Amino acid sequence: MRTPLQEFTKGFWEQIPPFRLVLGICPTLAVTKSLEGGWGMGLATTFVLVCSNIFVSALRKVVPPKVRIATFIVIIATFVVITELVMKAYTPMLSDSLGVFIPLIVVNCIILGRAEAFASKNGVGRSLLDGLGIGLGYTLALSAIGCIRELCGTGGLTLFSQANLGVSLIPLADGQEFLFKFMVDPPGAFVTLGGMLMLMNIISARSAKAA
């Protein structure tokens, strides 16, 4: 059995969702046009994942097996609605930029997968650590992809548009466009995700060979 620290940190490399588990790919490709989109979607997913893991674990002994999946979906949908309402109230610009992908968290296979594979079989403490580690790992992955795409496509980074926080790292002359402007378009998402998958596989293969 893993230690609590191993349970928490597995989501940062060993089971990082978009690269190792190959889950949550649709929002990974769709909302990572900017760094802000990456961390925004990642933190929203983390909140839902942690809360649903806690409730699924706490109720695992009283929910009949035949209705467990339906119960999991109701729990997840409840926290997705809470997340959507809070974001609309306090971060409306971020909520608008993420659009339909916030309510679609309810069908994100990372969350239902962790509820079924982990939280329904483990205690509340371990389920909390599992959800937090996997969620933060997912947030880091989306932020990294968003950072690469936005920097290559626009030369700047958007940290939080509602507070006008952003930096322009590569200034351009009037009318000049970036050579890699396509990186903020759909093809750029596939190029970035593929490049990061390749890099992680190379690192893993070298680590295995050295071990």
Disulfide bonds with the S-S distance in Angstrom:
none
